[in-house]
Amino acid sequence: MPARGDHDARRRDVSEAVWQVLAERGFTGLTLRAVAAEMGATTGLLTHYFPSKKALVAYALDIADERTAGRALRRPGGGGLGDLRGALLDVLPLTPEATAMNRVWVGSWDGSLADPGLYARETRRYENWRSRLRPHVTTAVERGELPSGTDVDAVVATAAAFTHGLVLQALFDPERFPPERQTELLDGFLRTLQ
């Protein structure tokens, strides 16, 4: 039996290999064989950690969740449209790291639509994201940055949908949607809310 430190180190190696495969090949390319090749290991070693492809995919989503939660975010400035802008910018593929993260999440959607457990997990993730955006919109209404009577939930849903649409455009057409253009489009969208 390997020492606990060896096990933890191996698990980190596996995590890095899974992430590399996801970033380069997406979820359709995520196989035990691909992860083993990335690590320079055997598939037998990986079956110790993942008895099935479903277990490997669930672990890959755990890694994506951890990396998403652990990434550097813009600091809130007291709420309102400025903080909504910052929260939406944090989602866009404005850096190579953010592009890789978005490729992983977009790649996960197909499997999430097909598997009830993953579907529920993704649904909760989006509910959580919208709940993090909601206070910014509420504050914007309270401050008069948005008209009184604004449907906060509708603005939150629209902002989330707009941002993910922009993510897709940038992933599939990075020449036309470089970081500066993404930022301009987001700023234009936010102006339409006022």
C-alpha positions in Angstrom: 0.0 0.0 0.0 1.5 3.4 -1.0 2.1 6.0 1.7 -0.7 8.6 2.1 1.7 11.3 0.7 2.3 9.2 -2.4 -1.4 8.6 -2.9 -2.1 12.4 -2.6 0.7 13.2 -5.0 -0.6 10.6 -7.5 -4.1 12.1 -7.2 -2.7 15.6 -8.0 -0.9 14.1 -11.0 -4.2 12.5 -12.1 -6.0 15.8 -11.6 -3.5 17.7 -13.8 -3.6 15.0 -16.5 -7.4 15.1 -16.5 -7.4 18.9 -16.8 -4.9 18.8 -19.7 -7.0 16.2 -21.6 -10.1 18.2 -21.0 -8.5 21.5 -22.1 -7.1 20.0 -25.3 -9.7 17.4 -26.3 -12.9 18.1 -24.4 -15.1 15.6 -22.7 -15.4 13.4 -25.8 -11.7 12.9 -25.7 -11.6 12.2 -22.0 -10.8 8.5 -21.7 -8.8 6.5 -19.2 -6.3 5.8 -22.0 -5.9 9.5 -22.8 -5.4 10.5 -19.2 -2.9 7.6 -18.7 -1.0 8.7 -21.8 -0.9 12.3 -20.5 0.6 11.0 -17.2 2.9 8.5 -18.8 1.1 5.8 -16.8 -0.9 2.7 -17.5 -4.7 2.5 -17.7 -4.5 -0.1 -14.9 -3.2 2.6 -12.5 -6.1 4.8 -13.4 -8.8 2.1 -12.8 -7.6 2.2 -9.2 -9.1 5.7 -9.1 -11.8 5.5 -11.7 -13.7 2.3 -12.2 -15.7 3.7 -15.1 -15.9 6.6 -17.6 -18.8 8.0 -15.6 -16.6 8.2 -12.5 -13.8 9.9 -14.5 -16.3 12.5 -15.9 -17.7 13.2 -12.4 -14.1 13.7 -11.1 -13.4 16.0 -14.1 -16.4 18.1 -13.2 -15.1 18.2 -9.6 -11.8 19.5 -10.8 -13.6 22.1 -13.0 -15.6 23.2 -10.0 -12.5 23.5 -7.8 -10.6 25.5 -10.5 -13.6 27.7 -11.1 -14.0 28.4 -7.4 -10.3 28.9 -6.9 -9.6 31.3 -9.7 -8.8 35.0 -9.1 -11.8 37.2 -9.3 -12.3 40.9 -9.6 -12.8 42.5 -6.2 -16.4 43.7 -5.5 -16.6 47.5 -5.3 -19.8 47.8 -3.2 -22.4 46.4 -5.6 -24.4 47.7 -8.5 -23.6 47.7 -12.2 -19.9 47.9 -11.6 -19.8 44.7 -9.7 -22.2 43.0 -12.1 -19.8 44.0 -14.9 -16.9 42.5 -12.9 -18.8 39.3 -12.2 -19.6 38.9 -15.9 -16.1 39.7 -17.0 -14.8 36.9 -14.7 -16.8 34.4 -16.8 -15.6 35.6 -20.2 -12.6 33.9 -22.0 -10.3 36.9 -21.7 -7.1 35.0 -20.8 -5.7 31.7 -21.9 -6.6 30.2 -18.5 -10.2 31.5 -18.8 -10.5 30.2 -22.3 -9.4 26.7 -21.2 -11.9 26.8 -18.3 -14.7 27.8 -20.7 -13.8 25.1 -23.2 -14.1 22.5 -20.3 -17.4 23.8 -19.2 -18.9 24.1 -22.7 -17.5 20.6 -23.4 -19.3 19.2 -20.4 -22.8 20.3 -21.6 -23.4 17.4 -23.9 -22.8 14.8 -21.2 -24.8 16.9 -18.7 -27.8 17.0 -20.9 -27.7 13.2 -21.3 -27.1 12.1 -17.7 -29.7 13.0 -15.0 -27.2 13.3 -12.2 -24.9 15.6 -14.2 -28.0 17.5 -15.5 -29.1 18.2 -11.9 -25.5 19.2 -11.0 -25.3 21.7 -13.9 -28.7 23.1 -13.1 -27.6 23.8 -9.5 -24.4 25.4 -10.8 -26.4 27.9 -12.9 -28.8 28.6 -10.1 -25.8 29.4 -7.9 -24.3 31.6 -10.6 -27.5 33.6 -11.0 -27.9 33.9 -7.2 -24.4 35.5 -7.1 -25.4 38.0 -9.8 -28.7 38.9 -8.2 -27.4 41.1 -5.4 -25.5 43.3 -7.9 -28.7 43.9 -9.9 -30.7 44.5 -6.8 -28.2 47.1 -5.6 -28.2 48.7 -9.1 -31.9 49.2 -8.8 -31.7 50.5 -5.3 -29.0 53.1 -6.3 -31.0 54.2 -9.4 -28.4 52.7 -11.8 -31.3 50.7 -13.2 -34.9 52.0 -13.4 -37.1 51.3 -10.4 -39.5 48.5 -11.1 -36.8 46.6 -13.0 -37.5 42.8 -13.0 -34.3 41.8 -11.2 -34.6 38.1 -12.0 -35.2 38.9 -15.7 -32.1 41.1 -15.8 -30.1 38.4 -14.1 -31.3 35.7 -16.5 -30.6 37.9 -19.5 -27.2 38.9 -18.3 -26.2 35.2 -17.7 -27.6 34.3 -21.2 -25.8 37.2 -22.9 -22.5 36.3 -21.2 -22.7 32.7 -22.1 -23.6 33.5 -25.7 -20.6 35.8 -25.8 -18.4 32.9 -24.4 -19.6 30.7 -27.2 -18.9 33.3 -29.9 -15.4 33.9 -28.5 -14.6 30.2 -28.3 -15.7 29.5 -31.8 -14.5 32.7 -33.4 -11.6 34.1 -31.3 -10.3 36.2 -34.2 -13.6 38.2 -34.3 -14.1 38.2 -30.5 -10.8 38.9 -28.9 -10.8 40.1 -25.3 -11.2 43.8 -26.1 -14.2 43.1 -28.3 -15.8 40.9 -25.7 -15.4 43.7 -23.1 -16.8 46.3 -25.5 -19.9 44.1 -26.2 -20.4 43.5 -22.5 -20.2 47.2 -21.8 -22.7 47.9 -24.6 -25.1 45.3 -23.2 -24.9 46.8 -19.8 -25.7 50.2 -21.2 -28.9 48.8 -22.8 -30.1 47.9 -19.3 -30.1 51.6 -18.1 
